[in-house]
Amino acid sequence: MQDKVDAILKEIADSKATDQQELEEYRLKFISKKSVIGELFNELKAVPNDQKKAWGMKLNELKQSAQVKFRELIDTMDSGESSASVDHVDLTLPPVGGEPGSMHPLSYIRYRIIEIFQKIGFNVVDGPEIEDDWHNFTALNFPENHPAREMQDTFFIERDPDIMLRTHTSNVQIRLMEQQKPPLRSIMLGRVFRNEAISARAHCVFHQVEALYVDKNVSFVNLKHTLYHFAREMFSKDTKVRYRPSFFPFTEPSAEIDISCQICGGSGCQLCKYTGWVEIGGSGMVDPNVLTSCGIDPEEYTGFAFGLGIERITQLKFRVNDLRLYTENDVRFLKQFRTLH
Ligand code: DAH
């Protein structure tokens, strides 16, 4: 038995493999179940009991040597192959295969919104996601004990003085009015945060677009026509818009904005809860208190503002029925938007 082991060890040490076939021959001879080593393991049965343990260990060592050599043969073949194939790489050829990435549906809608409003004279303004109480609440005329300030809605980062993740994009209205004199005609887009449990219909992070128009003689008619124009451009020419009286601390009067349901065309479906209308945001005439807080004279200037949910617009446009899809990065979802640009 020892002779056989020695002979096999020598053979293993001398083995070479320059192609797949030789590699396979090695595998069959030394690694597979029916290999010469496998046969020796069968012979173990005939070995007297008191020697079995020692021979078992020897054979296992032999098996390991065969495997170590096998890996070496694979490695040398791999490196041999790659250095050989370098000569065959034509660097002037265009790349093959490779799928180009695609635009996220929320980014696409964001760009569409910007495009629509820029054409009618709105510029884009940016603001911070981490905000103080003044810009997120106080300057927007939120009373001291307004429920929106409470813990269940707002992610506070620090208390007294309060620093928070902004709960809406309306904070940028204040920053803009503090920095610039009217006329102002801007949109502000970005992420907002609310302490909500994540589900198909609610998320703790979502996106809004805010609009602010402040000038002499701005009226509710300007608001209505701006939104009507937006709805027709974003969706279709026969989209209808309606306003429901509402309340926001920073606008007076205030209205919620509904558009005719884009899924069923107004005849009634699950999304519009069989009403034919879907809410896309809030709006109103800027409250004089807000203008005053920002150093703008409400006797001289008036303004309108609105805030729309970007996820909601995207949902209506592409029939996305679960908010979580936007952030889960599932390629099966993202690939469905490959044609967007
Ligand atoms: N900030 C409001 C919200 O997040 C939406 C909103 C309502 C914005 C009315 C406005 C507005 O600019 O005028 O629910």
Residues whose N, C-alpha, C, O or C-beta is under 5 A from the ligand:
A	BS01	DAH	T167 H168 S170 A211 F248 T251 G282 S283 G284 A305 F306 G307
